[in-house]
Each structure stands twice: as C-alpha cells, then as structure tokens.
Amino acid sequence: MALHFTPEEFERRKAATLAKMADQKLDAMLIFAQESMYWLSGYDTFGYCFFQCLVLQKSGAMTLLTRSADLRQAQLTSTIEDIRTWIDRGNANPAVQLRELLDDLGLLGACLGIEYDTHGLTAANGRALDEALRSFADCKDASLLIPPLRTIKSVEELTYVRQAGALSDLALTEALPLMTAGADEGKILATMQGAIFEGGGDYPANEFILGSGPDALLCRYKAGRRILDSQDQITLEWAAAYRHYHVPMMRTVIIGKATKRHEKLFETAKEALLAVEEAMRPGKTFGDVFEAHANVMDKAGEQAHRLNACGYSVGARFSPSWMEWPMFYRNNDAEISPNMTLFAHMILMDSENNIAMCPGHSYITTEGAPEPLSKLPIELLVNK
C-alpha cells in the first residue's frame, strides 16, 4: 500500500475532523476536496475531475464512492476499506447513487456537512447533488471544516515540506547558470522540473510560471517560449512538490545589466519581505501580514505596481492550483499559528517602464520568527 504516513497520523487527523463535526452537530461529512481525501486517508488520484465522494460518518467509518477507474487507485493508496463504484453509462446520475449509498448507511434524515468550495465538485455536480438530497437530509455547507485543520502541519508533514524546500532550492541553483543571453526558456523549465523529479519530487498542482521580456510581468503560465536577449529580465515562480506538499519560490533574474529601476524595486521588495517575516508570527493575522507588505511598498511610492494579495498558505495540493486557504490580503482575520507553511511573494510590476521585480520565499511558522524553507539568500540576481 502506497501510504506516506503512519496509521497513528491518519487516526489523529480523523479524530480532529470528528471533533469539529461534533461541534457542528454533523452526522456525516460528504467530502469532495481531493486534498481532504488525501489528508484523511492517503487517497491519491486526479479522478476528482469526475464525480466522487468520501463519506465520513460521526462513528469514524469512511466510505468512498468513485468510478471503476479509481477503484484500485483507492485500494493501493488509501486506508479506505469500503469502496463503492458508480457506473458509467448513458444518463448516469452519480448523485442519485450517492443518495442510495447514504440511505444504505442509515443517513436518511441526517445532518450532512458538504464540501462545496472545491474543484472536486463542479457547479453541475453540485446542483445534481442538491437535487438528489433535497428531501433526503438536512444539508449544510461545511467547506471550511477541514481546511483550518490542514493548515497546521504535523511533524510527519513538515518532514516532506522541508524536502520540498530543498528541491525548490535545487531547481533554481541548477537553472540559474542557464539564464544568459541566447538561452531558451524551454531549457530553463526542463532543468528546473527535471531537478525536482530526479530528487524524488512530484508534478506541481499548477504549471511553473516563467516569463521573460514583457512577459516577466505576468503572474500566470502561458503557452509559448522565447530566447533571452542580451539585455533582458525573466521572472520565475515555481514550487517543488514532495508527496504533494508544495514549497513555492519566486525570483526575477536580470540578464545583462540591472537598471536603476530594477535596483529600486528590488530594495523595496526586500524591505517588504523583511517586514512580512516580522509580522508572520502567532498573535498576528493574515491581514496584518498583508499590511506589513503594503505599508512598505506604498511608502516607497509603489502602490500602483503591487498586488492586492501577497501570498497564501501552502501544503498538499492537487490541480489546478498549489494555492491554499487562507491568503494574505487586507482585513483577513485568519490567525497565524505555529507550524503553518506560508508563501509570501513581493510582486512589483511597473507596466509603464516594463520592469518586474518579484522575490518570494516560503516559511514554516514557529512560536517566534518564521523558519525560511530556502537556504538561498534574497539578493538581486544578475547574469551576464
């Protein structure tokens, strides 16, 4: 069985979830987020692009409803013993088959918590689910029951997080010498991802973001490659994933000579990152961290060039995004606690001058100052 955690770890996670369910007087949880399934049972698949549901009853019993293609996947990667399959056929309605399963489990008239806020439950499937359960049970949105539990990492999880951090460093270390005039962006990407795979890492939950020239000001992946010029800039946002645990990093590298504008933006971004590190402590909120970043940038006159968020929690994630709840934005009152894994990006994009500067690091929070997950310094990177 391809399990990455001890039985005791899985039992601890289930007990924490059951305690929250009891607080909300839930008889069962209908779990659709792949991250929740992986965290609770080890179940590892991309089959959540179809309808599937993990039912967790207040007794602790777990039953998975999935497709036949994922039957063996669940048997080999999870602790789930009761696995049911819905049948692919014309006019199939897996939501109705889920209702029948819930009836078999004695949950008619029960209070059910449902994970709606997830890519594992499309709007169409959500509507079908609501229709199927309309007169069957009392249903509540329990999307935020498990995510706060997942934000606090265990000792076993942090072992994988630190390994991912080492692989993120390795990816940049191996690719940085390639970032010179005449280099192909494709070679840079291949080197970074190859270093992570060779180190035992996984595919990330979303594509690495790499753009040079004008595209250095982009925050998302796009198709197409270019060759670096003798005077250029390249922004990279990447995350090594190890056992699905992500550690994102971000850098802008200058090719040729750094302009005065690059230098000013870098100094502002570095000062903002240091302010964020100071605010990333228990007793503070995610909103406080954002304000620390924004205050530095706004004081430097760069408000027009910053974003309205400056990072987020990270952990074991599945496509389409490695971003996790909660995020650093204004007035977010989610609290910083020890043993969170958080990514902070200091993105500055000056569209008028076509200049980017985007350093970013990931951290483990502690009782005091956060622990950087990178051993690489934050410095202005310039390659000839």
ZAMARGU-4260 file (C-alpha; in steps of 0.2 Angstrom, whole numbers, plus 5000, padded with zeros to 4 digits):
<rodrens>
0) 5000/5000/5000 | 5007/5017/4995 | 5004/5026/5011 | 5016/5041/5016 | 5010/5042/5034
5) 5009/5031/5049 | 4992/5024/5055 | 4993/5035/5070 | 4995/5051/5060 | 4979/5046/5050
10) 4970/5042/5066 | 4975/5059/5073 | 4968/5068/5058 | 4952/5059/5058 | 4949/5062/5077
15) 4952/5081/5074 | 4939/5081/5060 | 4926/5071/5070 | 4928/5083/5084 | 4924/5098/5073
20) 4909/5088/5066 | 4903/5085/5083 | 4904/5104/5087 | 4893/5107/5071 | 4882/5093/5076
25) 4885/5084/5059 | 4881/5066/5057 | 4892/5064/5042 | 4903/5074/5030 | 4902/5072/5011
30) 4920/5076/5006 | 4923/5081/4988 | 4940/5090/4990 | 4954/5079/4984 | 4966/5087/4997
35) 4954/5082/5011 | 4953/5064/5005 | 4972/5063/5004 | 4974/5071/5021 | 4962/5059/5029
40) 4966/5043/5020 | 4981/5045/5009 | 4969/5043/4993 | 4979/5049/4979 | 4971/5052/4962
45) 4967/5065/4949 | 4950/5056/4947 | 4941/5071/4956 | 4939/5078/4939 | 4924/5066/4939
50) 4911/5064/4952 | 4917/5055/4968 | 4913/5057/4986 | 4921/5051/5003 | 4908/5049/5016
55) 4914/5051/5034 | 4902/5046/5047 | 4902/5053/5065 | 4907/5035/5070 | 4923/5037/5060
60) 4918/5025/5046 | 4923/5030/5029 | 4915/5025/5013 | 4921/5031/4995 | 4910/5032/4980
65) 4920/5033/4964 | 4922/5027/4947 | 4929/5010/4942 | 4945/5018/4935 | 4949/5023/4953
70) 4944/5008/4962 | 4962/5000/4963 | 4969/5018/4965 | 4959/5019/4981 | 4964/5001/4986
75) 4983/5004/4984 | 4985/5022/4990 | 4972/5024/5005 | 4966/5017/5021 | 4948/5016/5015
80) 4941/4999/5015 | 4923/5002/5010 | 4925/5007/4991 | 4909/5008/4980 | 4908/5012/4962
85) 4895/5021/4952 | 4893/5015/4934 | 4897/5025/4918 | 4883/5024/4906 | 4870/5034/4897
90) 4861/5046/4908 | 4871/5041/4923 | 4867/5051/4939 | 4880/5048/4952 | 4872/5060/4964
95) 4857/5048/4965 | 4869/5034/4968 | 4877/5043/4982 | 4859/5046/4989 | 4856/5027/4988
100) 4873/5024/4997 | 4869/5036/5011 | 4852/5028/5013 | 4861/5011/5014 | 4872/5019/5028
105) 4857/5024/5038 | 4859/5043/5035 | 4841/5047/5029 | 4836/5062/5039 | 4853/5065/5045
110) 4863/5082/5046 | 4876/5081/5032 | 4890/5093/5030 | 4896/5096/5012 | 4912/5102/5005
115) 4905/5114/4991 | 4920/5125/4989 | 4932/5114/4980 | 4937/5110/4962 | 4932/5092/4966
120) 4913/5097/4965 | 4908/5106/4949 | 4893/5118/4948 | 4884/5105/4938 | 4888/5091/4950
125) 4883/5102/4965 | 4866/5106/4958 | 4863/5087/4954 | 4869/5084/4972 | 4857/5097/4980
130) 4843/5090/4969 | 4846/5072/4975 | 4847/5076/4993 | 4833/5089/4993 | 4821/5079/5004
135) 4833/5066/5010 | 4843/5075/5023 | 4847/5092/5032 | 4862/5098/5022 | 4875/5112/5027
140) 4890/5120/5019 | 4905/5113/5028 | 4918/5119/5016 | 4929/5126/5029 | 4928/5112/5042
145) 4944/5103/5036 | 4955/5117/5028 | 4959/5125/5045 | 4965/5108/5052 | 4976/5105/5037
150) 4984/5122/5038 | 4993/5116/5054 | 5006/5104/5049 | 5012/5089/5059 | 5030/5083/5062
155) 5027/5070/5048 | 5021/5083/5036 | 5035/5095/5040 | 5047/5082/5035 | 5040/5082/5017
160) 5039/5101/5017 | 5057/5103/5021 | 5062/5090/5007 | 5051/5100/4995 | 5060/5116/5001
165) 5077/5108/4997 | 5071/5103/4980 | 5065/5121/4976 | 5082/5127/4980 | 5090/5114/4969
170) 5079/5119/4955 | 5084/5137/4955 | 5103/5133/4958 | 5104/5121/4943 | 5094/5133/4931
175) 5101/5149/4936 | 5118/5147/4926 | 5107/5144/4911 | 5099/5161/4912 | 5110/5170/4900
180) 5108/5179/4883 | 5103/5166/4869 | 5095/5154/4882 | 5079/5145/4878 | 5065/5147/4891
185) 5061/5129/4887 | 5078/5123/4893 | 5076/5133/4909 | 5059/5125/4913 | 5065/5107/4909
190) 5080/5109/4920 | 5070/5115/4935 | 5057/5102/4933 | 5070/5089/4930 | 5079/5093/4945
195) 5064/5090/4956 | 5059/5074/4948 | 5076/5067/4949 | 5076/5072/4968 | 5060/5061/4971
200) 5048/5076/4969 | 5030/5076/4961 | 5021/5086/4947 | 5016/5103/4955 | 4997/5107/4957
205) 4999/5120/4943 | 5012/5125/4930 | 5028/5134/4934 | 5026/5152/4929 | 5040/5158/4918
210) 5041/5174/4908 | 5054/5185/4900 | 5055/5202/4892 | 5037/5209/4893 | 5031/5193/4900
215) 5041/5194/4916 | 5026/5205/4922 | 5014/5190/4921 | 5008/5181/4936 | 5002/5165/4926
220) 5008/5152/4915 | 5005/5154/4896 | 5010/5144/4881 | 5025/5149/4870 | 5043/5150/4873
225) 5056/5164/4868 | 5075/5166/4868 | 5083/5178/4881 | 5091/5194/4874 | 5107/5201/4879
230) 5098/5214/4890 | 5083/5205/4897 | 5073/5200/4913 | 5065/5184/4917 | 5053/5180/4932
235) 5050/5163/4938 | 5038/5156/4951 | 5040/5138/4954 | 5036/5125/4968 | 5044/5109/4971
240) 5031/5096/4977 | 5036/5081/4988 | 5022/5069/4992 | 5011/5083/4986 | 5017/5096/4999
245) 5022/5112/4990 | 5036/5125/4993 | 5034/5139/4981 | 5048/5151/4977 | 5049/5167/4966
250) 5063/5177/4958 | 5066/5190/4945 | 5083/5187/4936 | 5091/5201/4926 | 5101/5197/4910
255) 5114/5210/4906 | 5114/5225/4917 | 5102/5229/4931 | 5093/5246/4928 | 5091/5259/4942
260) 5073/5254/4942 | 5076/5236/4944 | 5088/5240/4959 | 5075/5252/4967 | 5061/5239/4965
265) 5072/5226/4972 | 5076/5236/4988 | 5058/5240/4991 | 5053/5221/4988 | 5067/5215/5000
270) 5062/5228/5013 | 5044/5222/5012 | 5048/5204/5013 | 5058/5208/5029 | 5043/5217/5036
275) 5032/5202/5032 | 5044/5190/5041 | 5042/5201/5056 | 5023/5200/5055 | 5022/5182/5051
280) 5021/5177/5070 | 5007/5170/5082 | 4996/5184/5088 | 4996/5192/5071 | 4983/5189/5057
285) 4984/5186/5038 | 4978/5203/5036 | 4992/5210/5047 | 5005/5201/5035 | 4997/5210/5020
290) 4998/5227/5029 | 5016/5225/5033 | 5020/5222/5014 | 5008/5236/5008 | 5015/5249/5020
295) 5032/5247/5014 | 5028/5247/4996 | 5016/5261/4997 | 5028/5272/5007 | 5040/5269/4993
300) 5028/5276/4981 | 5025/5259/4973 | 5006/5256/4977 | 5001/5256/4958 | 5014/5242/4955
305) 5009/5230/4969 | 4995/5217/4970 | 4981/5216/4982 | 4987/5200/4990 | 5005/5195/4994
310) 5004/5176/4997 | 4995/5161/5005 | 4996/5145/5014 | 5003/5130/5005 | 5003/5111/5008
315) 4997/5095/5000 | 4988/5102/4985 | 4981/5095/4968 | 4977/5103/4952 | 4973/5116/4946
320) 4982/5126/4960 | 4995/5125/4973 | 4987/5140/4982 | 4979/5135/4999 | 4967/5144/5011
325) 4969/5157/5018 | 4978/5171/5009 | 4987/5187/5014 | 4975/5201/5009 | 4968/5216/5018
330) 4956/5213/5033 | 4959/5194/5033 | 4957/5190/5051 | 4963/5172/5050 | 4976/5170/5063
335) 4994/5165/5061 | 4998/5149/5071 | 5014/5139/5073 | 5018/5125/5061 | 5009/5133/5046
340) 5018/5133/5029 | 5016/5150/5021 | 5022/5158/5004 | 5025/5176/5003 | 5028/5185/4986
345) 5033/5203/4985 | 5027/5206/4967 | 5031/5223/4959 | 5026/5226/4941 | 5030/5243/4933
350) 5020/5242/4917 | 5025/5260/4912 | 5043/5255/4911 | 5041/5236/4908 | 5051/5232/4923
355) 5047/5217/4935 | 5054/5213/4952 | 5046/5198/4961 | 5056/5189/4975 | 5047/5177/4986
360) 5050/5164/4999 | 5041/5150/5009 | 5041/5148/5028 | 5036/5137/5042 | 5029/5147/5056
365) 5035/5145/5074 | 5032/5152/5091 | 5043/5166/5086 | 5052/5171/5069 | 5047/5160/5054
370) 5059/5147/5048 | 5063/5150/5030 | 5061/5135/5019 | 5075/5141/5007 | 5094/5142/5011
375) 5096/5154/4997 | 5098/5172/5001 | 5086/5186/4994 | 5098/5196/4983 | 5097/5204/4966
380) 5101/5191/4953 | 5110/5197/4938 | 5118/5186/4924 | 5129/5192/4910
</rodrens>
